[in-house]
Amino acid sequence: KWCIVISSEGYIDFGFSVSDKI
């Protein structure tokens, strides 16, 4: 499932998780 992830630098990026857990 698609999710929004924030990198350690504070940028917003899109990531893909194969599970419902973030």
Distance bins in CASP14 RR format, pairs under 12 A and 6 or more apart:
PFRMAT RR
TARGET T0000
AUTHOR 0000-0000-0000
RMODE 2
METHOD distances of the structure
MODEL  1
1 14 0 0 0 0 0 1 0 0 0 0 0
1 15 0 0 0 0 1 0 0 0 0 0 0
1 16 1 0 0 1 0 0 0 0 0 0 0
1 17 1 0 1 0 0 0 0 0 0 0 0
1 18 0 0 0 0 1 0 0 0 0 0 0
1 19 1 0 0 1 0 0 0 0 0 0 0
1 20 1 0 0 1 0 0 0 0 0 0 0
1 21 0 0 0 0 1 0 0 0 0 0 0
1 22 0 0 0 0 1 0 0 0 0 0 0
2 13 0 0 0 0 0 1 0 0 0 0 0
2 14 1 0 0 1 0 0 0 0 0 0 0
2 15 1 0 0 1 0 0 0 0 0 0 0
2 16 1 0 1 0 0 0 0 0 0 0 0
2 17 1 0 0 1 0 0 0 0 0 0 0
2 18 0 0 0 0 0 1 0 0 0 0 0
2 20 0 0 0 0 0 1 0 0 0 0 0
2 22 0 0 0 0 0 1 0 0 0 0 0
3 12 0 0 0 0 0 1 0 0 0 0 0
3 13 0 0 0 0 0 1 0 0 0 0 0
3 14 1 0 0 1 0 0 0 0 0 0 0
3 15 1 0 1 0 0 0 0 0 0 0 0
3 16 1 0 0 1 0 0 0 0 0 0 0
3 17 1 0 1 0 0 0 0 0 0 0 0
3 18 0 0 0 0 0 1 0 0 0 0 0
3 19 0 0 0 0 0 1 0 0 0 0 0
3 20 0 0 0 0 1 0 0 0 0 0 0
3 21 0 0 0 0 1 0 0 0 0 0 0
3 22 1 0 1 0 0 0 0 0 0 0 0
4 10 0 0 0 0 0 1 0 0 0 0 0
4 11 0 0 0 0 0 1 0 0 0 0 0
4 12 1 0 0 1 0 0 0 0 0 0 0
4 13 1 0 0 1 0 0 0 0 0 0 0
4 14 1 0 0 1 0 0 0 0 0 0 0
4 15 1 0 0 1 0 0 0 0 0 0 0
4 16 0 0 0 0 0 1 0 0 0 0 0
4 17 0 0 0 0 0 1 0 0 0 0 0
4 22 0 0 0 0 1 0 0 0 0 0 0
5 11 0 0 0 0 1 0 0 0 0 0 0
5 12 1 0 0 1 0 0 0 0 0 0 0
5 13 1 0 1 0 0 0 0 0 0 0 0
5 14 1 0 0 1 0 0 0 0 0 0 0
5 15 1 0 1 0 0 0 0 0 0 0 0
5 16 0 0 0 0 1 0 0 0 0 0 0
5 17 0 0 0 0 1 0 0 0 0 0 0
5 22 0 0 0 0 1 0 0 0 0 0 0
6 12 1 0 1 0 0 0 0 0 0 0 0
6 13 1 0 0 1 0 0 0 0 0 0 0
6 14 0 0 0 0 0 1 0 0 0 0 0
6 15 0 0 0 0 0 1 0 0 0 0 0
6 22 0 0 0 0 0 1 0 0 0 0 0
7 13 1 0 1 0 0 0 0 0 0 0 0
7 14 0 0 0 0 0 1 0 0 0 0 0
7 15 0 0 0 0 0 1 0 0 0 0 0
15 22 0 0 0 0 1 0 0 0 0 0 0
16 22 0 0 0 0 0 1 0 0 0 0 0
END
